[in-house]
Amino acid sequence: MVIPGGLAVEENFKESELLTTGEGLTLLANEARLASLAALACGGR
């Protein structure tokens, strides 16, 4: 199962790694959380 926007999430994740501000770290954490939820959703099926 392919998640729409999966590649976009990876690209945003890499961009977030370049940010050293608190906002960047928050975005990174949020995207990591979404990615893990998506992985669980796919793995459960």
C-alpha positions, -999 to 999 in steps of 0.1 A, spaced: 0 0 0 14 34 -10 6 64 10 -3 95 -11 23 122 -3 48 97 12 76 111 -9 66 146 1 68 136 37 103 123 33 114 155 15 99 177 42 116 155 68 150 161 52 143 198 50 134 199 86 167 183 96 184 214 82 166 236 106 182 242 140 154 262 155 129 249 180 103 251 153 124 229 130 127 203 158 90 205 164 82 199 127 107 171 127 90 154 157 55 159 142 65 144 108 83 115 125 51 108 145 30 110 113 54 87 95 53 61 123 15 62 124 14 57 86 39 28 89 17 12 115 -14 16 94 3 0 64 19 -28 85 -14 -36 102 -31 -44 69 
